Amino acid sequence: MQARPPRSPALLLGGFALVAVVTGLVVSLLEPKWAVAGIAAAIAIGLVLYDYRVGVVCLTLLLPWYSSPLIPQTHGFNLVNFMVAASVSSLLLSCGLRWKLLVSLPNVFKLCYLLPVTIAAMVALPYLHIGAANYPAVTPDYYQAFTPGEYLKSRFIKPMFFVVFAFLLANAIRDSRRPERFLIPFVVAAVLPALSVLLLVATQGVGGIERRDSYFQSIGFHPNAMGMLLTLAAGPLLFLTTEGTKKFAKVGCAVAFLLVLAGLLLTGSRGAALGLVVIVAVWLVRRRRLSDLFIAGVIVALLAVAMPESVWDRLALGLDDAQATSVHNTDDPLTKGRLAIWAMLAPDVLQSPIWGRGIGSVAWSEATSTGRYGALLAHNMYLDIILDLGIVGFALMMYLYFRYVREFIWVSSDESMAPTIRSYFIGALASFLGMCAMSLTNGYYIPQPESAFLWFSLGMLFAYWSPQVRPKSVADAPSTALQHRTPRTLSRRRI
């Protein structure tokens, strides 16, 4: 991207004047708590209009809490929405509306994700009345919005803000001389939810872990959702701790990883524990050091002693009664009826096998309409994909996931990049694989707050996604992230 022209002092002065005017209006019209939120928003948006990368940093911190009551929001006002709009506007103004200067989303992402998801949102519209009849909620939540406008807003438009964030981050990375500095807000953003879990445990006690539906309600999360969020943060933090270059940064990442690890286990999410096992396995395969295996064993032993017994009871729930798990038992202790749920929902694939029945099709499935099933998700991301997008959409999505893995391997092997960036990418790969394992029983293919760190990783990846740079033959390509490829030159705008 080309060099940015220097900012005019008059422009900066005008920005501060605008902030002052907005602040005065907010204080005079709103209640104190909304006044504080409005002032903070005005200042932040003013800074974002000056440099969109400020918005990228703010969104990194805010997106995990998008749906949380901890962020003040009301009808017509949401700080994240305004931040996204301001960041996009600032980015377009900074390049003078010259689209060629922007880092575009990869074509394979547009074809394999944006296209099928957009079609699925349209396909769902004729079925919304069935969902409304199955879930006659007085005050519909995110999943129970079945009027066309509310459905498109909640199930399609708002999730696309995460895609916009990835686009903004990709441009910010390519627009900076030190892109690794964007990992600082990532580390801070990863620590905040972990601290919130530790605070809840400290105030409510570990016994609350058994109250699955209400334990994290005060911060707007389900335990499995919090587990997913922390799983997606754990991989990069683990690799930044062990493969970083600067001692101070490694110590900071080590502290952050230990906090995230503790928070992850305290969620009591068995899916998150499975994702963690996958991350550690990738780390051990990557490192191939006997000392690391010893360190992993010591950490497991320490956790076994330090973690409350109720956490381990939750993680081991049902292992002693595995024979109770069957396609006919909807309340077995091991899977909580997931096998039975999948058996009920799977026949719906045949109703529209090619293109599916639209986003959220479980709400108008036969099992739901006949009263045999009451949830709005299949508790299996892959089954949700094939029900919503059909066989074609499922194939496209799985190919896109394969491309993610391949690109993570490529960029983590690129010696032209800073070692910190390469360590982050191999950690992001580990977390992505952990997410894929966790998604066998939980997870969403539509962006959600718990997948915020996935979209951070994808934004980083899109900045280095370069399909025109490829080896001439398959034999020249690295088969694992332990090998390296020829460095490729990246044009970055200096600041």
C-alpha positions in Angstrom: 0.0 0.0 0.0 1.2 3.5 -0.8 2.4 5.9 1.8 -0.3 7.9 3.6 -0.1 11.7 3.2 0.6 13.5 6.4 -2.5 14.5 8.5 -3.4 18.2 8.4 -3.3 19.9 11.8 -6.7 21.5 10.9 -8.2 18.1 10.4 -6.9 17.0 13.8 -8.3 20.1 15.5 -11.6 19.6 13.8 -11.7 16.1 15.1 -11.2 17.3 18.6 -13.9 19.9 18.2 -16.3 17.3 16.9 -15.6 15.1 20.0 -16.2 18.1 22.3 -19.5 18.8 20.7 -20.7 15.2 20.8 -19.5 15.0 24.5 -21.5 18.0 25.4 -24.7 16.7 23.8 -24.3 13.3 25.4 -23.8 14.7 28.9 -26.9 17.0 28.6 -29.2 14.3 27.1 -28.3 11.0 28.7 -28.2 9.4 32.1 -24.7 9.3 33.8 -23.9 5.7 32.8 -24.9 6.3 29.2 -23.1 9.6 29.3 -19.9 7.9 30.2 -20.4 5.2 27.5 -21.2 7.9 25.0 -18.2 10.0 25.8 -15.9 7.0 25.6 -17.5 6.1 22.3 -17.1 9.6 20.9 -13.4 9.8 21.9 -12.7 6.3 20.5 -14.6 7.0 17.2 -12.8 10.3 16.9 -9.4 8.6 17.2 -10.6 5.9 14.8 -11.5 8.4 12.1 -8.0 9.8 12.5 -6.4 6.3 12.1 -8.5 3.2 11.4 -5.9 1.0 13.1 -7.1 2.4 16.4 -10.5 0.9 15.6 -8.9 -2.5 14.9 -7.3 -2.5 18.3 -10.6 -1.5 20.0 -12.5 -4.1 18.1 -9.9 -6.8 19.1 -10.8 -6.0 22.7 -14.5 -5.5 22.2 -15.7 -8.3 19.9 -15.4 -11.2 22.5 -17.9 -9.2 24.5 -20.2 -8.2 21.6 -23.3 -9.8 23.2 -22.3 -9.3 26.8 -24.3 -7.1 29.2 -20.9 -5.8 30.4 -20.9 -3.5 27.3 -23.7 -0.9 27.6 -26.0 -1.3 24.7 -29.6 -0.5 23.9 -31.8 -0.5 20.8 -30.2 1.6 18.2 -26.9 1.9 20.0 -24.1 -0.6 20.2 -20.5 0.6 20.5 -19.2 -2.2 18.4 -21.5 -1.3 15.5 -20.3 2.3 15.5 -16.7 1.2 15.8 -17.0 -1.0 12.8 -18.6 1.8 10.7 -16.1 4.3 11.8 -13.1 2.0 11.1 -14.4 1.1 7.6 -15.0 4.8 6.8 -11.6 5.8 8.1 -9.9 3.0 6.0 -11.7 4.1 2.8 -10.8 7.8 3.4 -7.2 6.9 4.1 -6.8 5.2 0.7 -8.9 7.9 -1.1 -11.5 5.3 -2.1 -8.9 3.6 -4.4 -9.9 0.0 -4.0 -6.7 -1.3 -5.5 -4.8 -0.1 -2.4 -6.9 -2.4 -0.1 -6.1 -6.0 0.9 -9.1 -7.9 -0.4 -10.6 -11.0 1.1 -9.3 -14.2 -0.7 -11.4 -15.3 -3.6 -11.7 -18.8 -2.1 -13.2 -17.3 1.1 -15.8 -15.4 -0.9 -16.7 -18.5 -2.9 -16.6 -21.0 -0.1 -18.0 -19.0 2.7 -19.7 -15.7 1.9 -21.6 -17.1 -1.1 -23.1 -20.2 0.5 -23.9 -18.4 3.7 -25.6 -15.5 1.8 -27.6 -18.0 -0.2 -28.5 -19.9 3.0 -29.9 -16.8 4.6 -32.2 -16.3 1.6 -33.2 -20.0 1.5 -34.3 -19.8 5.1 -36.8 -17.0 4.6 -39.8 -19.2 3.5 -39.3 -21.4 6.6 -39.4 -18.6 9.2 -43.1 -18.9 9.9 -42.5 -22.5 11.0 -39.7 -21.4 13.4 -42.0 -18.7 14.8 -44.7 -21.3 15.4 -42.3 -23.7 17.0 -40.8 -21.0 19.3 -43.6 -18.4 20.1 -41.3 -16.3 22.3 -42.7 -13.2 23.8 -39.3 -11.5 23.8 -37.3 -13.3 21.2 -33.6 -13.6 21.7 -30.8 -14.0 19.1 -31.9 -17.4 18.0 -35.6 -16.8 18.2 -35.9 -13.9 15.7 -38.1 -15.2 13.0 -39.5 -12.1 11.3 -37.5 -11.5 8.0 -35.9 -8.2 9.1 -34.9 -9.4 12.6 -33.7 -12.7 11.3 -31.4 -11.2 8.7 -30.1 -8.7 11.1 -29.3 -11.2 13.9 -28.4 -14.3 11.9 -26.6 -12.7 8.9 -25.8 -9.0 9.1 -24.4 -8.8 12.7 -22.2 -11.9 12.3 -20.7 -10.4 9.2 -19.2 -7.7 11.4 -16.6 -10.3 12.3 -15.8 -10.7 8.7 -15.4 -7.0 8.3 -13.1 -7.0 11.3 -10.9 -9.6 9.6 -10.8 -7.4 6.5 -9.8 -4.4 8.6 -7.1 -6.3 10.5 -5.7 -7.6 7.2 -5.3 -4.1 5.9 -3.9 -2.9 9.2 -1.3 -5.6 9.2 -0.2 -4.8 5.7 -0.3 -1.1 6.5 2.2 -1.4 9.4 6.0 -1.7 9.7 5.7 -3.7 12.9 2.6 -5.9 12.4 3.6 -8.1 15.4 2.5 -5.2 17.7 -1.1 -6.1 16.9 -0.5 -9.2 19.0 -0.4 -7.0 22.1 -4.2 -6.2 22.1 -4.7 -9.9 21.3 -2.9 -11.0 24.5 -4.9 -8.4 26.5 -8.2 -9.5 24.9 -7.4 -13.2 25.7 -6.6 -12.4 29.4 -9.9 -10.5 30.1 -12.3 -13.4 29.7 -9.9 -15.7 31.7 -9.9 -13.1 34.5 -13.7 -12.9 34.4 -13.9 -16.7 34.9 -11.5 -16.6 37.8 -13.4 -13.7 39.3 -16.7 -15.6 39.0 -15.2 -18.7 40.7 -13.7 -16.5 43.4 -17.1 -14.9 44.2 -19.5 -17.7 43.5 -17.4 -20.8 44.3 -16.5 -23.7 42.1 -19.8 -25.4 43.0 -21.5 -23.2 40.6 -19.8 -25.0 37.7 -22.6 -27.6 37.9 -25.2 -24.8 37.1 -24.4 -24.9 33.5 -27.0 -22.5 32.2 -26.7 -19.8 34.8 -23.1 -19.8 36.0 -21.8 -17.4 33.3 -25.0 -15.7 32.6 -23.9 -12.5 34.3 -21.2 -12.0 31.7 -23.3 -13.2 28.8 -21.6 -16.5 28.1 -22.5 -20.2 28.3 -19.6 -22.3 29.7 -19.1 -24.1 26.4 -19.0 -20.7 24.6 -16.4 -19.4 27.1 -14.5 -22.6 26.6 -14.4 -22.1 22.9 -13.2 -18.5 23.3 -10.3 -19.5 25.5 -9.4 -22.5 23.4 -9.0 -20.2 20.4 -6.6 -18.1 22.5 -4.6 -20.9 24.1 -2.8 -22.1 21.0 -1.2 -18.8 20.0 -0.3 -18.0 23.6 1.4 -21.4 24.1 3.6 -21.0 21.0 4.4 -17.4 21.7 5.5 -18.4 25.1 7.8 -21.2 24.0 9.0 -19.9 20.6 9.1 -16.1 21.1 12.3 -14.2 20.8 12.1 -11.5 23.5 12.3 -12.6 27.1 10.0 -9.9 28.4 7.3 -10.8 25.8 7.7 -14.5 26.5 7.1 -13.9 30.2 4.0 -11.9 29.5 2.7 -14.5 27.1 3.5 -17.2 29.7 1.4 -15.4 32.4 -1.4 -14.9 29.9 -1.3 -18.6 28.9 -1.5 -19.8 32.5 -4.5 -17.5 33.2 -6.2 -18.7 30.0 -5.4 -22.3 30.9 -6.9 -21.9 34.4 -10.0 -20.1 33.0 -10.5 -22.8 30.3 -10.5 -25.7 32.8 -12.7 -23.8 35.3 -15.4 -23.5 32.6 -15.9 -27.3 33.1 -16.3 -27.6 29.3 -15.3 -31.0 28.1 -15.2 -29.8 24.5 -12.7 -27.1 25.5 -10.7 -29.8 27.3 -10.6 -31.8 24.1 -9.5 -28.8 22.1 -6.7 -28.2 24.7 -5.5 -31.7 24.2 -5.3 -31.2 20.5 -3.4 -27.9 21.0 -0.8 -29.6 23.3 -0.5 -32.5 20.9 0.3 -30.1 18.0 2.8 -28.3 20.3 4.6 -31.6 21.2 4.7 -32.7 17.5 6.0 -29.3 16.4 8.7 -29.2 19.1 9.7 -32.9 19.3 11.7 -32.4 22.5 11.7 -34.9 25.3 12.0 -32.0 27.8 8.7 -30.5 26.5 7.0 -33.8 27.2 8.4 -33.7 30.7 7.2 -30.1 31.2 3.7 -31.0 29.9 3.6 -33.9 32.4 4.6 -31.6 35.3 1.9 -29.1 34.4 -0.7 -31.8 34.2 0.4 -33.1 37.6 0.2 -29.6 39.1 -3.2 -29.0 37.6 -4.4 -32.3 39.0 -3.5 -31.0 42.5 -4.5 -27.4 42.1 -7.8 -27.7 40.3 -10.9 -28.2 42.5 -12.4 -31.7 42.6 -15.7 -30.5 41.1 -13.9 -29.5 37.9 -12.4 -32.9 37.4 -15.8 -34.5 38.3 -17.4 -32.4 35.6 -14.7 -33.3 33.0 -15.0 -37.0 33.8 -18.8 -37.0 33.9 -20.2 -40.2 32.3 -17.0 -42.0 31.7 -17.9 -44.6 34.2 -21.3 -45.1 32.6 -20.5 -45.0 28.9 -22.9 -47.9 28.1 -25.8 -45.5 28.8 -24.9 -43.6 25.7 -27.1 -44.5 22.8 -29.2 -43.1 20.0 -32.3 -43.6 22.2 -31.1 -41.9 25.4 -31.5 -38.1 25.4 -30.1 -37.6 28.8 -27.0 -39.9 29.1 -24.3 -38.4 31.4 -21.5 -38.6 28.9 -22.9 -36.8 25.9 -26.0 -35.3 27.3 -28.1 -37.0 24.6 -26.1 -35.8 21.7 -26.1 -39.1 19.9 -29.9 -39.2 20.2 -30.1 -35.6 19.0 -28.1 -36.3 15.9 -30.2 -39.4 15.2 -33.3 -37.2 15.4 -32.0 -34.4 13.2 -30.0 -36.3 10.6 -33.0 -37.5 8.5 -33.8 -33.8 7.7 -30.7 -33.7 5.5 -32.8 -35.6 2.9 -35.5 -32.9 2.8 -33.1 -30.6 0.9 -29.8 -32.5 0.4 -28.2 -30.2 -2.2 -28.5 -26.7 -0.8 -30.0 -27.3 2.7 -32.8 -25.4 4.4 -31.1 -22.2 5.4 -29.3 -20.8 8.4 -30.8 -22.1 11.7 -32.8 -24.8 10.0 -33.0 -26.9 13.2 -35.7 -24.4 14.3 -38.0 -25.7 11.5 -36.8 -29.4 11.5 -39.3 -32.2 11.7 -38.0 -33.2 15.2 -38.6 -29.6 16.4 -42.0 -29.3 14.8 -43.2 -32.6 16.3 -42.0 -31.5 19.8 -39.3 -34.2 20.1 -36.5 -31.6 20.2 -36.4 -28.2 21.8 -33.0 -26.6 21.2 -32.0 -24.5 18.2 -28.7 -26.1 17.4 -27.7 -29.6 16.5 -24.8 -29.6 19.1 -22.5 -30.6 16.2 -21.2 -27.8 13.9 -20.8 -30.2 11.0 -24.4 -31.4 11.2 -25.5 -27.8 11.4 -23.6 -27.0 8.2 -25.0 -29.9 6.2 -28.6 -29.2 7.5 -28.3 -25.5 6.7 -26.1 -25.4 3.6 -26.6 -28.9 2.1 -24.0 -31.1 0.6 -22.7 -28.4 -1.7 -22.2 -25.9 1.1 -20.7 -28.5 3.3 -18.1 -29.5 0.6 -17.2 -25.8 0.1 -16.9 -25.2 3.8 -14.7 -28.2 4.3 -12.5 -27.2 1.4 -12.2 -23.7 2.9 -11.1 -25.3 6.2 -8.5 -27.3 4.4 -7.2 -24.1 2.8 -7.0 -22.4 6.2 -4.8 -25.3 7.5 -2.6 -25.1 4.4 -2.2 -21.4 4.6 -1.4 -21.5 8.3 1.3 -24.0 7.5 2.7 -21.8 4.7 2.9 -18.6 6.6 4.3 -20.2 9.7 7.2 -21.5 7.5 7.9 -18.2 5.8 11.3 -17.0 7.0 10.7 -13.5 5.6 8.4 -12.8 8.5 9.2 -11.9 12.1 9.6 -15.0 14.3 6.9 -13.8 16.5 4.4 -13.7 13.7 5.4 -17.2 12.6 5.0 -18.5 16.1 1.6 -16.9 16.3 0.4 -18.6 13.1 1.5 -22.1 14.1 -0.3 -21.5 17.4 -3.4 -20.3 15.5 -3.3 -23.5 13.5 -3.2 -25.6 16.7 -6.2 -23.7 18.1 -8.1 -24.0 14.8 -7.6 -27.8 14.9 -8.7 -27.8 18.5 -11.8 -25.8 17.5 -12.5 -28.4 14.8 -12.3 -31.2 17.4 -14.5 -29.3 19.8 -17.0 -28.6 17.1 -18.0 -32.3 17.1 -20.2 -31.5 20.1 -20.4 -27.6 20.1 -19.5 -24.7 17.9 -20.9 -22.5 15.1 -19.9 -21.9 11.6 -21.6 -18.5 11.7 -19.4 -15.9 13.5 -20.1 -15.5 17.2 -18.4 -13.7 20.1 -16.8 -17.0 21.2 -15.1 -17.3 17.8 -13.7 -13.7 17.9 -10.1 -15.0 18.2 -10.6 -17.2 15.2 -11.5 -14.1 13.1 -8.5 -12.3 14.5 -6.3 -15.2 13.3 -8.1 -15.2 9.9 -7.5 -11.4 9.6 -3.8 -12.0 10.2 -3.9 -14.8 7.7 -5.6 -12.8 5.0 -2.9 -10.2 5.2 -0.4 -12.8 4.0 -2.6 -14.8 1.8 -0.9 -14.8 -1.5 -2.1 -17.6 -3.9 0.1 -16.4 -6.8 3.2 -17.5 -4.8 3.3 -21.2 -5.0 6.0 -23.9 -5.7 6.1 -25.2 -9.2 5.4 -28.8 -8.1 3.9 -30.6 -5.2 7.3 -32.0 -4.4 8.6 -28.4 -3.7 5.8 -27.6 -1.2 6.4 -28.1 2.5 4.4 -30.9 3.9 4.5 -29.8 7.5 5.0 -26.5 9.4 8.4 -27.7 10.4 9.7 -27.1 6.9 10.3 -23.8 5.2 9.6 -22.3 1.8 11.2 -19.5 -0.2 10.5 -16.2 1.5 8.1 -13.9 -0.4 8.2 -10.2 -0.4 5.4 -8.3 1.3 4.9 -4.6 0.5 4.1 -2.8 3.7 3.4 0.9 4.1 5.7 2.4 6.6 4.5 4.6 9.4 
